[in-house]
Amino acid sequence: MYKRATLILYNSYDKKRWHEAHKRAIARAAPVCYAYDFNLAIMDFPCKKEDLNNINTTIGNEGSYLKELIDKNRFFIVDKFLPQFGIPIATTSKPEKSKEITPIDTVKLLKNRPIGLFVGLGRHGLPKDILRFCKYHLDITEKGVSLETCTAIGIIPSTIYWLSKSF
């Protein structure tokens, strides 16, 4: 039995204003997390739970998957990494060699402990302090290919989920 993984969307956009880009990232991530049995967390977002009620979008079945995650206590708004997220892993196309982990080894970790996979929103990706904090760095492509944020939001949970089915 595998532990649960958490996809952590890290806000590298504006930390003070609640933007459409924040809403759309959450709306895109919720159905993916729901489909692939991940928790969803947002970190350093300028919002409260009440702000999520005004995510009016056609993405994610008009917010029903986000509501499902909220109702099942699988959605978190945080300003720091929580212990229940398990092992912190940065997703990056440029992993530090000393922290590099493969997708298969990530799944092996998940057999024993939960994991929290950081995805940076915005052009700059994850900041250096998050990269330093994370125990591991995962390049989901294993080829150094930089993925657009929405693509990464879909590929990372899907890859981890399907690899876990093969062990």
N, C-alpha and C positions, 0 to 999 in steps of 0.2 A: 504494500500500500504506500503510495506516494504522499508526501506532505503537500501542502498547498503553496503555490508560488503567488507572489504579488507583483503586479506590474506597477511601478512607481513612476508617474509622470512628473518630472522635475521642471518647474517653471523657470526658464531662462529668458522669458519675455519680460514684460513690465511687472514688477512686484507690487505696484500700488493700484493699478487700474484693472478692472475685470473686463477683458477684451473678448471679442468674438472668437479669436484664435484659441483662447482658453476653453470656451464652451464647445467649440468644434472638436478639439482634441479629446475632451471627455466623452462627447457624443460618439466619436469614432472608436475610442478604446473600450467603452462599456460593452457593446455587443461582442467584441473579440474576447474580452475577459470572460464574459458569460459563456460563450461558445466553447472556450478552451479551458474552462474550470480554473481561472485565475481570479484572485482578488484584484481590486483596483484601488490605488492610492494616488492622491495628488499632493504634491509637496511644494510649499512656498507659493501657493496660488492665493490671489487676493480675493477670497470669497469665503462665504459661510454656507452651511448646508441649505439655508433658505434661498440662496442665490441659484441653486441648482434647479429650483422650480421653474425658473424662466429660461431654461434651455429649450427653446422652441426650434426644432430642427426635424427634417425628414430623415436624418441619419439615425440609425439604431432604433428603428420602429417607433419613432417619435418619443424616445426616452424610456421606453418600457424596460429595456435591459438595464439601464442605470437604476431604475426604480427597483428592479429585481435584486440587483446587487445591494442596494441600500437596505431593502427589506430583510435581506439575509445577513446583514452585518458584514458584508464583504466589500464595502466601499469606505475609504478613509480619507479625511482631510487632515493633513499633518504638516507640522513645520520642522519635524525632525524624524529620523529613522526610528521606528518602534521595534522593540525586541521581538515581538511576535512575527515580524517580517522575516526573521531568521538571518541568513547569511547575506550581507549586502554585496550585490554584483552590479558593476557598471557595464552598460552595453555601449560599445564604442568600436569604431573601425580601426582605431589605433591603440590597441591594448599595450600596456607595459609588459614587457617580456616576463618580468618576475611575478606578475599577477595574472597572466593569461590563462584562460580556461576554455576548453572546447565545449560545444553544445552537448556532446555526449557526457563529458565529465560534469557538466551542470546538472544534467538529469540524474546522474549517479549521486550527487549531493542531495538532490531532492528526495531521494529514497529515505534519508535519515533526518533531514532538517528542512524546515521551510526556507525559501529563498526570496529575496526582494531584488527585482531587476529594475534598475534605474534607466529611464529613457529621457533624454534631455529634449525639451521643446525649444524650438528656435534655431537660428543659424549657428549659434555658438555651442550647441550641445551641452554636455555636462561640464560644470565648472571644475577647476582643479581641486578644490577642497573635497568635492564629492568623489572625484577619481582617487584621491589619496585615501579617503575614508573607506572606500570599498575594498573588501578582501580580495575580490577577483575582478578581472576585466574580461568580458565576453564579446568577441567578434562573431556574431551569429552567422556571417558569411564564410568565415575562416579564410577570407581572401583579401581583407583590408578594404572591402567595398563599402563606401559611405552610403547609407540609405536615407532617403527622405523620411522625416518623422512618421508620417502616416503609414508608410510602407513598413518601417521598423515596428510600429505598434501592431501590425498584423502578423508579420513574419516571426517575431520573437516568441509570442505565446504559442503560435501554431507549431513551430519547430520543436519547442520543448514538449508540448503535449504529444505530438506524434512520435517523437523519440521515446518518450516514457512508455508508450504503448508497445514498443518493440523490445523492451527488456523484461 
